[in-house]
Amino acid sequence: MRLKLKKYIYLSYIMEKIHTSHSKSELCEICEIFNINIADHKKINKTNLAKQLLYQLSIIDEIKEDNDYYFVKNKKELMDYLVNPDSSKTLTVKQKEEVMELAKYIIMYCKNGFYLSHSPFLDYDDMIEKANHIAGYGDIPSVRKAIEGLNGDTKLTKKIEILMSSRCKKKMERKKRLNSKYYGGLIVNKGKFIVSFN
């Protein structure tokens, strides 16, 4: 009876499909955060990874509650999250391309010494208006890079706030922690440093 029940649960899970809006990197992150055992999950293509993830979820009784990244209490909530569209991806493909193109031009402006020459913007105000628009999509890495660079422009009277989802913020914090290495109480951070000798 128990075997039949498990088989029924497994079949009900494989009939579900992980929504395509969830990226492979996100599925890998879910495996790591919820300790879902899939060998070499980073080397598997997205389609097979999604299938194996659903299978593993079908055979485990429960997952640990997560209040840091995905904010789910149990396995059912994680499944609901996976089979539905990623709510943080509100842009269509075309809209995302437009946002990323604007970010690219703003990055070029910053690299050009904060000069508008050879840029597609009508004037400085036009660029700031578009920058404020794309700042609402801070989950996109190129947007963060563009606005962070633009905030270094001395002509800017007010810093532009980058808006990100809570999950993106937590993800960046987690990445920052993973990039720090501890050796006997010494924290070693990657980056460029200036050493001066007196």
C-alpha positions as CSV (number, residue, x, y, z in Angstrom):
1,M,0.0,0.0,0.0
2,R,2.8,2.4,0.9
3,L,4.7,1.5,-2.3
4,K,1.6,2.3,-4.3
5,L,1.1,5.6,-2.5
6,K,4.8,6.6,-3.2
7,K,4.3,5.6,-6.9
8,Y,1.2,7.8,-7.1
9,I,3.0,10.7,-5.5
10,Y,5.9,10.3,-8.0
11,L,3.6,10.1,-11.0
12,S,1.7,13.3,-9.8
13,Y,5.1,15.1,-9.5
14,I,6.4,14.1,-13.0
15,M,3.1,15.3,-14.5
16,E,4.1,18.8,-13.2
17,K,6.6,20.8,-15.1
18,I,9.0,23.5,-13.7
19,H,8.1,26.7,-15.4
20,T,10.6,27.8,-18.1
21,S,11.0,31.3,-16.5
22,H,13.2,29.6,-13.8
23,S,16.8,29.7,-15.0
24,K,19.3,26.8,-14.7
25,S,21.4,28.9,-12.2
26,E,18.2,29.3,-10.1
27,L,17.5,25.5,-10.1
28,C,21.2,24.9,-9.1
29,E,20.8,27.3,-6.3
30,I,17.6,25.6,-5.1
31,C,19.5,22.3,-5.0
32,E,22.2,23.8,-2.8
33,I,19.9,25.8,-0.5
34,F,17.5,22.9,0.2
35,N,20.1,20.2,0.2
36,I,18.5,18.3,-2.7
37,N,20.9,15.6,-3.8
38,I,21.6,15.7,-7.5
39,A,25.0,14.6,-8.6
40,D,26.9,17.2,-10.8
41,H,23.8,19.4,-10.9
42,K,25.8,22.3,-12.4
43,K,26.9,20.1,-15.4
44,I,23.4,18.9,-16.3
45,N,21.4,20.8,-18.9
46,K,18.4,22.7,-17.7
47,T,15.8,20.2,-19.0
48,N,17.3,17.2,-17.3
49,L,18.0,19.2,-14.2
50,A,14.4,20.2,-13.9
51,K,13.3,16.5,-14.3
52,Q,15.7,15.3,-11.7
53,L,14.7,18.1,-9.3
54,L,11.1,17.1,-9.6
55,Y,12.0,13.4,-9.1
56,Q,14.0,14.2,-5.9
57,L,11.1,16.3,-4.6
58,S,8.8,13.4,-5.2
59,I,10.8,11.0,-3.0
60,I,11.7,13.2,0.0
61,D,9.2,13.7,2.7
62,E,10.0,17.4,3.5
63,I,12.5,20.2,3.0
64,K,13.9,22.7,5.5
65,E,12.0,26.0,5.8
66,D,13.8,28.9,4.1
67,N,13.3,32.5,5.3
68,D,16.4,34.0,3.5
69,Y,16.2,33.4,-0.2
70,Y,12.9,31.8,-1.4
71,F,10.7,32.3,1.6
72,V,9.0,28.9,1.5
73,K,7.9,26.9,4.6
74,N,7.6,23.4,3.1
75,K,7.8,21.2,0.0
76,K,4.4,22.1,-1.3
77,E,5.2,25.8,-1.3
78,L,8.5,25.1,-3.1
79,M,6.6,23.1,-5.7
80,D,4.1,25.9,-6.1
81,Y,6.9,28.3,-6.7
82,L,8.6,26.1,-9.3
83,V,5.6,25.2,-11.4
84,N,4.5,28.8,-11.6
85,P,6.2,31.7,-13.5
86,D,9.0,33.5,-11.7
87,S,7.3,36.6,-10.3
88,S,10.5,38.6,-10.3
89,K,10.7,38.3,-14.1
90,T,7.9,40.8,-15.1
91,L,9.5,41.9,-18.3
92,T,8.9,40.3,-21.7
93,V,12.0,39.3,-23.7
94,K,11.7,42.4,-25.9
95,Q,11.3,44.7,-22.9
96,K,14.3,43.1,-21.1
97,E,16.4,43.6,-24.3
98,E,15.4,47.3,-24.3
99,V,16.3,47.8,-20.7
100,M,19.7,46.0,-21.2
101,E,20.4,48.2,-24.2
102,L,19.8,51.4,-22.3
103,A,22.0,50.0,-19.5
104,K,24.8,49.4,-22.1
105,Y,24.6,53.0,-23.3
106,I,24.8,54.4,-19.8
107,I,27.8,52.2,-19.1
108,M,29.4,53.5,-22.2
109,Y,28.7,57.1,-21.0
110,C,30.4,56.3,-17.7
111,K,33.4,54.7,-19.4
112,N,33.6,57.8,-21.7
113,G,34.4,60.0,-18.8
114,F,30.8,61.0,-18.3
115,Y,30.5,62.7,-21.7
116,L,27.4,62.3,-23.9
117,S,29.3,62.3,-27.2
118,H,28.4,59.3,-29.4
119,S,25.5,58.3,-27.2
120,P,21.9,57.9,-28.4
121,F,20.5,60.2,-25.7
122,L,19.0,63.5,-26.7
123,D,20.5,65.3,-23.7
124,Y,21.6,64.8,-20.1
125,D,18.0,65.0,-18.8
126,D,16.9,62.4,-21.3
127,M,19.6,60.0,-20.1
128,I,18.7,60.6,-16.4
129,E,15.0,59.9,-17.2
130,K,15.8,56.6,-18.8
131,A,18.2,55.7,-16.0
132,N,15.5,56.2,-13.4
133,H,13.3,54.0,-15.5
134,I,15.7,51.1,-15.8
135,A,16.7,51.4,-12.1
136,G,13.4,49.7,-11.3
137,Y,14.9,46.5,-12.8
138,G,17.9,46.1,-10.5
139,D,17.7,42.3,-10.6
140,I,19.4,42.6,-14.0
141,P,23.2,42.7,-13.5
142,S,23.9,45.2,-16.3
143,V,21.3,47.6,-14.8
144,R,23.1,47.6,-11.4
145,K,26.4,48.2,-13.1
146,A,25.0,51.1,-15.1
147,I,23.4,52.9,-12.2
148,E,26.3,52.3,-9.9
149,G,28.5,53.9,-12.5
150,L,26.2,56.8,-13.1
151,N,25.9,57.5,-9.4
152,G,29.6,58.3,-9.6
153,D,28.9,61.2,-12.0
154,T,29.6,64.5,-10.1
155,K,26.9,66.2,-12.3
156,L,24.2,64.1,-10.8
157,T,22.4,66.1,-8.2
158,K,20.6,63.1,-6.6
159,K,21.7,59.5,-6.4
160,I,19.5,57.0,-8.3
161,E,18.2,54.2,-6.1
162,I,18.5,50.7,-7.6
163,L,15.4,48.6,-6.9
164,M,15.9,44.9,-6.4
165,S,13.8,42.0,-5.2
166,S,14.4,40.7,-1.7
167,R,15.6,37.4,-3.2
168,C,18.2,39.2,-5.4
169,K,19.5,41.1,-2.4
170,K,19.9,37.9,-0.4
171,K,21.5,36.2,-3.3
172,M,24.1,39.0,-3.7
173,E,24.8,38.9,0.1
174,R,25.2,35.1,-0.1
175,K,27.6,35.5,-3.1
176,K,29.6,38.1,-1.2
177,R,29.9,35.8,1.8
178,L,31.0,32.9,-0.4
179,N,33.7,35.0,-2.0
180,S,35.2,35.7,1.4
181,K,37.7,33.1,2.7
182,Y,38.5,32.6,6.3
183,Y,42.0,31.5,7.4
184,G,42.5,31.2,11.2
185,G,40.2,34.2,11.8
186,L,41.7,36.2,9.0
187,I,39.2,37.3,6.3
188,V,40.6,37.5,2.8
189,N,38.5,39.4,0.3
190,K,39.0,39.4,-3.4
191,G,39.5,42.8,-5.1
192,K,42.0,45.6,-5.8
193,F,43.8,47.2,-3.0
194,I,46.3,50.1,-2.7
195,V,49.3,49.5,-0.4
196,S,51.3,52.4,0.7
197,F,54.7,52.4,2.5
198,N,55.6,55.2,4.9
